[in-house]
Amino acid sequence: MTTIESAQQAETYYEKLSSALDIEDINQWVIDITNAEKERLENPAAMDIMAGRQISKIPELTEDTIDKDNDEAANWIMSGFGIEEKQ
């Protein structure tokens, strides 16, 4: 896989993941990041906003929501799901 293909795959993954999120969560994230970037030199703790936190809606990974033909990581995860179901 070339760098361009990898970047395109990452962009597609990001778009699919983002499309499952609530627009209000995305807008708040943009505001929070913009403010943190403005303050980071004077207040490095402002960047703590980058830490993980619970979102209102978590996208579900299923065989229908991933592009199995173009995503090796997704194939690996789905294989793990298959193994778990067989146990």
C-alpha positions as CSV (number, residue, x, y, z in Angstrom):
1,M,0.0,0.0,0.0
2,T,1.4,3.4,-0.9
3,T,1.4,6.4,1.3
4,I,-1.3,8.1,-0.7
5,E,-3.5,5.0,-0.5
6,S,-2.9,4.8,3.3
7,A,-3.8,8.5,3.7
8,Q,-7.0,7.9,1.7
9,Q,-7.9,4.9,3.7
10,A,-7.4,6.9,7.0
11,E,-9.5,9.7,5.6
12,T,-12.3,7.3,4.7
13,Y,-12.1,5.7,8.2
14,Y,-12.2,9.1,9.8
15,E,-15.3,10.2,7.7
16,K,-17.2,6.9,8.6
17,L,-16.3,7.3,12.3
18,S,-17.2,11.0,12.3
19,S,-20.5,10.4,10.5
20,A,-21.7,8.3,13.5
21,L,-21.1,11.1,16.0
22,D,-23.5,13.8,17.1
23,I,-22.9,17.1,15.3
24,E,-23.1,18.9,18.6
25,D,-20.2,16.8,20.0
26,I,-18.1,17.6,16.9
27,N,-18.8,21.3,17.2
28,Q,-18.0,21.4,20.9
29,W,-14.7,19.4,20.2
30,V,-13.7,22.0,17.6
31,I,-14.4,24.9,20.0
32,D,-12.5,23.1,22.8
33,I,-9.5,22.4,20.7
34,T,-9.3,25.9,19.2
35,N,-9.4,27.4,22.7
36,A,-6.8,25.0,24.0
37,E,-4.4,25.8,21.1
38,K,-4.8,29.5,21.8
39,E,-4.0,29.0,25.5
40,R,-1.3,26.3,25.4
41,L,1.8,28.5,25.6
42,E,0.6,30.4,28.7
43,N,-1.4,27.5,30.2
44,P,-0.1,24.0,29.1
45,A,-2.9,22.3,31.1
46,A,-5.3,23.7,28.6
47,M,-4.2,20.9,26.3
48,D,-5.7,18.4,28.8
49,I,-8.8,18.7,26.7
50,M,-7.1,16.2,24.3
51,A,-7.5,13.5,27.0
52,G,-10.1,10.8,26.3
53,R,-13.7,11.3,27.5
54,Q,-17.1,9.7,27.0
55,I,-19.1,10.9,24.0
56,S,-22.9,10.8,23.8
57,K,-22.9,8.2,21.0
58,I,-20.3,5.6,20.3
59,P,-20.3,4.1,16.8
60,E,-20.8,0.4,16.7
61,L,-18.4,-1.8,14.7
62,T,-20.3,-4.5,12.8
63,E,-19.7,-6.3,9.6
64,D,-22.0,-3.8,7.9
65,T,-20.3,-0.7,9.1
66,I,-16.7,-1.5,8.0
67,D,-15.1,-1.8,4.6
68,K,-13.6,-5.3,5.1
69,D,-12.1,-5.3,1.6
70,N,-9.9,-2.2,2.2
71,D,-9.2,-2.2,6.0
72,E,-6.7,-4.7,7.3
73,A,-7.2,-3.6,10.9
74,A,-10.9,-4.1,10.6
75,N,-10.4,-7.5,9.2
76,W,-8.2,-8.4,12.1
77,I,-10.8,-7.1,14.6
78,M,-13.6,-8.9,12.9
79,S,-11.6,-12.1,12.9
80,G,-11.2,-11.7,16.7
81,F,-15.0,-11.3,17.0
82,G,-15.5,-14.5,15.0
83,I,-13.1,-16.4,17.3
84,E,-14.8,-15.0,20.4
85,E,-18.3,-16.1,19.1
86,K,-17.0,-19.6,18.4
87,Q,-15.7,-20.0,22.0
